[in-house]
Amino acid sequence: MSQQQQDQLKALVGDGQARVSVGRDLANKDFGNGGGVLVNVTLTCDQSQGAINAAIGLAYQIADGAAWYYQEQLQRQLVQKGFHR
C-alpha cells in the first residue's frame, strides 16, 4: 500500500462508526480449467457520506490492485504446471 493510500486511510477513520466492504473477483478459466482470485477489503471510517464514499473508492483501489497482482501470480503458476497457456 502506498504512503498516499495509508494517509487516506488515516483521514477516513474519524469516529470509526461506519464500515464499508468491497469485493473484487477475477477469473481466468477455459471450460472450467484455470483459476480465480477473490479479494475483499473492509474499511472502518467516519459516518459522514463523504467519508463513506471515499472509503468505498479507496477499498476498491486496494481490492482491484491486489486482485490483479494475485491473478498474475496465479496465471504464472498455472502456466508453469501446464494447466494454462
N, C-alpha and C positions, 0 to 999 in steps of 0.2 A: 504494500500500500504506500502510495506516495505521501510526502510530507503535506502536500496540499489536501489530500483526502483525510489525513489524520487531523489537520486543523479544522476542516469542515465538520468532522465527526464531533470534535470537542465543542464547537459552537452550537451544534444541534441538540446536544443532550439536555440543556436547560434544566427543567424540573424533572425530566425523565419519566413523565407520566403516560407517554404515548409510545406505542410500538408499531413499527411497520415491517412487513416481511415481503421480500421479493424473491421469486424463483426464476432460474434460467435453465432451460433444458436443451441440450444439443445432442443429436444422434447422427451416426454415420453407419447406416445399415443397408445391406443389399440382400433382399429376400430373407430378412431376419438374422443374417450374419453380420457381425460387426459389434458396435458398442455405442454407448451413450454416456453422457455426463449430466448430472443434475446438481445444481448449486443453489442453495437457499441462504439468503442473508437477512438477518433480523437486526434492526437498529432500534434503540430506545432514544426518544427525543422529547422535546418540548411539545406541549399540546396545541400550539398555535398552528393555523393552517399553513403558514409559510414554512415553518419548521418541518411539518409533516410532508409537504410537497418536496422540500429539499432532501429530506431523508429518503423518500422514495427514489428520487433521481440518483442520489449517491449510492443507495443499496443496489440499484440496477447497474450502475457503472462497475461496482465491485463484483457483483454476481456475473455480469457479462464477461468481464476480463478474466475472471477465474475459470469460467466455463470454457472459453476459447483456449486458454492455456492448457487445461487438463484434457480437453478434446484433442489437442495436438499431441500431447503425451500419449494418450490412448491410441491415436492413429499410428504413431511410430511403433508402438508395441504390437499392434495388430499386423502391421506390415512385416516387422521382424519375425513374427511367428507364422507368417504365411496365411493369415486369415483374411487379409485385405490387401489390395494393391495400392 
